[in-house]
Amino acid sequence: MKSPFSLYAKRLELLWRLKKHGFYVRMHAYEYLIGDGDKFQALILLEPELKRAILKILNNSAGNVKNIIEEILLDIDSRIRVEVI
């Protein structure tokens, strides 16, 4: 069974939920650049066919950005594997 992230509507849901948490988000297909207004904080690369999301933390002082993003990803697709690099 495919990941819900293969659907455009679910990728948009991810975009809006990240924005709801106050992040600046730039989405391009399966890639999300996430910032807080001053600095870029993280990058998400979705691979729905592999049921995988790669989360690259760009700013080590980002605090709980990683936890918030992982929570949102897993809430939309509980079977997705989140790889943090």
DACORBEL-V172824 format. One record per helix or strand of 3 or more residues. SS is the DSSP state (A for helix, B for strand). FROM is the first residue (numbers start at 0). TO is the last residue. If there is no record, write none. Layout:
ss = {SS	SS}
from = {FROM	FROM}
to = {TO	TO}
//
This chain:
ss = {A	A	B	B	B	A	B	A	B}
from = {3	7	23	30	39	47	51	64	80}
to = {5	19	27	34	46	49	56	75	83}
//
